[in-house]
Amino acid sequence: MTELTVCVPAFNAGAFLVETLNSISAQSLGDFKVLISLDRSDDDSEAVCRRHLADPRFQLIVQSERLDWVRNCNALIKQVDTPYFCITPHDDLLGVDYLAKTLMLAKSDPAIACAYSDIEGFGSRRVLTIQREVRGTTLERATDVLLNHFHAAAFRGVVRHGRPDDRPYLHPGLRRNFAADTVWLMTLALRGELRRLPAVHYRKRCHPTSVHAAWSTWPRAELIVMWAEQCAALVRIALTEIQAPADREVILLAGLMRVVGVGGFTTFATPSHPLECATAGIVFGEALQDFPPPAELPKVLMHPEARHLREAMERDDMSRAAMRNLLPRLLHRIRGHLRQLLS
């Protein structure tokens, strides 16, 4: 039985598709399916795709209406009928053993929801992306994603697919689809562990017209709002699975820390001055106003599965000297930014 489907969402990609599809055809793993969903395009992408249909493993779906990259990915996920699948963007290149090695890793442990490799960038930027693994209990994995992850190498990984009605769709409600790949990490982490194959078996093409390249060029004020909305979306997704009140307080605190930049990473979108932190804090609070903030910080910090919270605070200068006062300090930071803004 065929175990793996490679999902290729494509749009106006005639300049890249030949290389991408050739890299899929050349995989050392022989038995797999390829589903290409071509969003409504106005270049020669369809002709490029059809040339690959001579390979019986390939199938093409041409969308009659313009979707977008998130809904195009979801259209593909809806069609998956194999135990595993992966998403390969239309401009990336797979190393010859990528599918074989990541599938082998994904099958090695039923606790694994997604198996991925390191990624090497090429083209306009040459950067190595190494995403740390996400392991532990459901609460630990969700907290880890909130505090330590933005770059989404696992987005391209091999994902375990359960029942026919069990489909891990991307979140379609994010403004301009900002960081939808990052938010999907939470969906995957709630299903199981994200495991890394510690070697480069995947190459991401970097070019000025890519989805990711556009993000850093957007107006800064809009980007900060989208950052806060992305943080709130991660929290909401986590809370759909995490129900115990004490566990939910851990998630809410981790989300608050993420939105103001306390954790194991910073990005081009992380708030960096008073106006940005104030804006992000307000947007985040409004998006989650139906969830009360954690009230008993010492109790949250003592939660047996709050290790990532404690580690993040130890790394952050703001709270290193007084971990037990973290939440009041964060709230004070937001209020202080507002006072500066209004003065």
Secondary structure, DSSP 8 states (H G I E B T S, - for coil): ---EEEEEEESS-HHHHHHHHHHHHT-S--S-EEEEEE-S-SSSHHHHHHHGGGSTTEEEEE-SS---HHHHHHHHHHH--SSEEEE--TT-EE-TTHHHHHHHHHHT-TTEEEEEEEEEEEES---EE----B-SSHHHHHHHHHHH--S-GGGGSEEE--STT--------SGGGTTHHHHHHHHHHHHSEEEEEEEEEEEEEE-TTSHHHHHTTS-HHHHHHHHHHHHHHHHHHHHHH--SHHHHHHHHHHHHHHHTT-SS---TTS--SHHHHHHHHHHHHHHTTTS---S-HHHHHT-TT-HHHHHHHHH-TTTTT-GGGHHHHHHHHHHHHHHHHH-
